[in-house]
């Protein structure tokens, strides 16, 4: 049995308690920007016109579907870079892979900007972007993405656990490639739930640049 197997907790999913700044998934009124509640529809459309897609709150399957649709639509409209603004501290691993697969298949480059927080499975989405930056006060939480609750026979639970470990390994390897850190360090930091400031994330290799005062970018 995989020595990490006992770290997977298979329990029925419980609703996540959002952070104070977090809001539910995007496109509440069917608009394409993916910004979520709290953003007027006209502003979502204006952001979309500027090739900006937003991930806010927990990255769920619904959020991933909306984000993927927005990215694919913009990719089909032209090769110019697309900005993916991230304010999400957690998410479902399957949802993250859904967005990653779309980014990997796109022609237009994706430039990710962490506006407040990125953590858990969302870090894998960040790592998939061609360019990565963050605002000065953004925070990064290295944490193992949680497995979805699974109910069924022992064989079904075991199969789901194995699939989760394979998907988790993909996240670890992508973070190793992007950051240049060793696999053991990435795994240790994910297990410990390490939190990084924007400066620390840049030194770690998670981001390339920090957005400074007046919108300038510090290299």
C-alpha positions as CSV (number, residue, x, y, z in Angstrom):
1,X,0.0,0.0,0.0
2,X,1.2,3.5,-0.8
3,X,2.7,5.0,2.4
4,X,0.8,8.2,1.7
5,X,-2.5,6.3,1.4
6,X,-3.5,6.9,5.0
7,X,-3.4,10.7,4.4
8,X,-6.4,10.4,2.2
9,X,-9.6,10.9,4.2
10,X,-12.6,9.5,2.5
11,X,-15.6,11.2,4.1
12,X,-18.8,12.7,2.7
13,X,-18.1,16.2,1.3
14,X,-19.0,19.0,3.6
15,X,-19.7,22.5,2.5
16,X,-16.6,24.6,2.7
17,X,-16.7,27.7,4.9
18,X,-15.6,30.6,2.6
19,X,-13.2,33.2,3.7
20,X,-14.8,36.6,4.4
21,X,-13.6,38.0,1.0
22,X,-14.7,34.9,-1.0
23,X,-17.9,34.6,-3.0
24,X,-19.5,31.7,-4.8
25,X,-18.8,30.6,-8.3
26,X,-18.9,32.8,-11.4
27,X,-21.4,33.8,-14.0
28,X,-24.4,34.2,-11.8
29,X,-26.4,35.9,-14.5
30,X,-25.0,34.0,-17.5
31,X,-22.3,36.6,-18.4
32,X,-19.0,35.3,-19.7
33,X,-16.5,37.1,-17.5
34,X,-16.5,34.6,-14.6
35,X,-16.2,37.3,-12.0
36,X,-19.0,36.1,-9.7
37,X,-21.5,37.8,-7.4
38,X,-20.7,41.3,-6.3
39,X,-19.6,42.2,-9.8
40,X,-22.3,43.8,-11.9
41,X,-23.1,42.1,-15.2
42,X,-22.0,45.0,-17.3
43,X,-18.6,45.0,-15.6
44,X,-18.2,41.3,-16.1
45,X,-18.8,41.8,-19.8
46,X,-16.4,44.7,-19.9
47,X,-13.7,42.6,-18.3
48,X,-14.4,39.8,-20.8
49,X,-14.0,42.3,-23.6
50,X,-10.6,43.2,-22.2
51,X,-9.7,39.4,-22.2
52,X,-9.9,39.1,-18.5
53,X,-11.3,36.0,-16.8
54,X,-11.7,35.8,-13.0
55,X,-11.7,32.9,-10.5
56,X,-13.2,34.0,-7.2
57,X,-14.1,31.8,-4.3
58,X,-13.6,28.0,-4.1
59,X,-12.8,26.4,-7.4
60,X,-15.8,24.1,-7.9
61,X,-16.9,22.0,-10.9
62,X,-19.3,24.8,-11.8
63,X,-16.6,27.5,-11.5
64,X,-14.2,25.4,-13.6
65,X,-16.8,24.8,-16.3
66,X,-17.5,28.6,-16.5
67,X,-13.8,29.5,-16.5
68,X,-13.0,26.9,-19.2
69,X,-15.8,28.2,-21.4
70,X,-14.6,31.8,-21.1
71,X,-11.0,30.8,-21.8
72,X,-12.0,28.7,-24.8
73,X,-14.2,31.5,-26.2
74,X,-11.4,34.1,-25.9
75,X,-8.8,31.7,-27.3
76,X,-11.1,31.2,-30.4
77,X,-11.4,35.0,-30.8
78,X,-7.6,35.7,-31.2
79,X,-4.1,34.9,-30.1
80,X,-3.6,37.8,-27.8
81,X,-2.8,37.0,-24.1
82,X,-5.6,36.3,-21.7
83,X,-5.4,37.5,-18.1
84,X,-6.6,35.0,-15.5
85,X,-7.2,36.9,-12.2
86,X,-7.1,34.5,-9.3
87,X,-8.6,35.1,-5.8
88,X,-9.2,31.5,-4.6
89,X,-7.7,29.8,-1.6
90,X,-9.0,26.3,-2.3
91,X,-10.8,24.1,-4.7
92,X,-11.6,20.6,-6.0
93,X,-8.7,18.7,-7.6
94,X,-10.9,17.5,-10.5
95,X,-12.1,21.1,-11.2
96,X,-8.5,22.3,-11.2
97,X,-7.5,19.7,-13.8
98,X,-10.4,20.7,-16.0
99,X,-9.1,24.2,-16.2
100,X,-5.5,23.1,-16.6
101,X,-6.4,20.8,-19.5
102,X,-8.0,23.8,-21.3
103,X,-5.0,26.1,-20.6
104,X,-2.6,23.4,-21.9
105,X,-4.7,23.1,-25.2
106,X,-5.0,26.8,-25.9
107,X,-3.2,28.8,-28.5
108,X,-3.4,32.1,-26.7
109,X,-1.1,32.4,-23.7
110,X,-2.6,32.7,-20.3
111,X,-1.1,35.3,-17.8
112,X,-2.2,34.6,-14.3
113,X,-2.4,37.3,-11.7
114,X,-3.1,36.5,-8.0
115,X,-5.1,39.4,-6.7
116,X,-5.6,38.2,-3.1
117,X,-4.9,34.5,-2.5
118,X,-4.1,31.2,-4.2
119,X,-4.0,27.9,-2.5
120,X,-4.6,24.2,-2.7
121,X,-5.6,22.9,-6.1
122,X,-5.7,26.4,-7.4
123,X,-1.9,26.5,-7.3
124,X,-1.8,23.9,-10.1
125,X,-3.9,26.2,-12.3
126,X,-1.5,29.0,-11.5
127,X,1.4,26.8,-12.5
128,X,-0.2,26.0,-15.8
129,X,-0.2,29.7,-16.9
130,X,2.6,30.9,-19.2
131,X,3.2,33.9,-17.0
132,X,2.5,34.3,-13.3
133,X,2.4,37.5,-11.2
134,X,0.8,38.7,-8.0
135,X,-0.2,41.9,-6.1
136,X,2.1,42.8,-3.3
137,X,-0.2,41.7,-0.5
138,X,-1.3,38.5,-2.1
139,X,-0.9,35.3,-0.1
140,X,-0.2,31.7,-1.2
141,X,-1.1,28.6,0.7
142,X,0.7,25.4,-0.2
143,X,-1.8,22.7,0.9
144,X,-2.7,19.3,-0.4
145,X,-5.9,19.4,-2.4
146,X,-8.6,17.5,-0.6
147,X,-10.1,14.4,-2.0
148,X,-13.8,14.5,-2.9
149,X,-16.1,12.5,-0.6
150,X,-16.6,9.0,-1.9
151,X,-19.2,6.5,-0.8
152,X,-19.4,2.9,-2.1
153,X,-17.8,-0.5,-1.7
154,X,-14.3,-0.9,-0.4
155,X,-13.1,-1.5,-3.9
156,X,-14.7,1.7,-5.2
157,X,-13.2,3.7,-2.4
158,X,-9.8,2.2,-3.0
159,X,-10.0,2.9,-6.7
160,X,-11.0,6.5,-6.0
161,X,-8.1,6.9,-3.5
162,X,-5.6,5.6,-6.1
163,X,-7.0,8.0,-8.7
164,X,-6.7,10.9,-6.2
165,X,-3.0,10.1,-5.5
166,X,-2.2,9.9,-9.2
167,X,-3.8,13.3,-9.8
168,X,-2.0,14.7,-6.8
169,X,1.3,13.5,-8.2
170,X,0.5,15.4,-11.4
171,X,0.1,18.6,-9.3
172,X,3.4,18.0,-7.4
173,X,5.3,17.3,-10.7
174,X,3.9,20.5,-12.3
175,X,4.9,22.6,-9.2
176,X,8.4,21.0,-9.3
177,X,8.8,21.9,-13.0
178,X,7.6,25.5,-12.5
179,X,9.4,26.3,-9.2
180,X,12.6,24.4,-9.6
181,X,12.1,23.1,-6.0
182,X,12.8,19.4,-5.2
183,X,9.9,17.0,-5.2
184,X,10.5,16.2,-1.5
185,X,10.3,19.9,-0.6
186,X,7.1,20.5,-2.5
187,X,5.5,17.4,-0.9
188,X,6.7,18.5,2.6
189,X,5.4,22.1,2.1
190,X,2.0,20.8,0.8
191,X,1.7,18.5,3.8
192,X,2.6,21.3,6.2
193,X,0.3,23.9,4.7
194,X,3.0,26.4,4.3
195,X,1.9,30.0,3.7
196,X,4.0,32.4,1.5
197,X,3.9,36.2,1.0
198,X,4.2,37.5,-2.6
199,X,7.9,38.1,-2.1
200,X,8.4,34.6,-0.7
201,X,6.3,33.1,-3.5
202,X,8.6,34.9,-6.0
203,X,11.7,33.5,-4.4
204,X,10.1,30.1,-4.2
205,X,9.4,30.2,-8.0
206,X,5.6,30.2,-7.9
207,X,5.4,33.6,-9.6
208,X,7.7,35.5,-11.9
209,X,6.8,39.1,-11.0
210,X,5.1,41.3,-8.3
211,X,2.7,44.0,-9.3
212,X,4.0,47.1,-7.6
213,X,2.8,50.6,-6.9
214,X,1.0,52.4,-9.7
215,X,0.5,49.1,-11.5
216,X,4.2,48.8,-12.4
217,X,5.7,45.3,-12.4
218,X,8.7,44.6,-10.4
219,X,11.1,42.1,-12.0
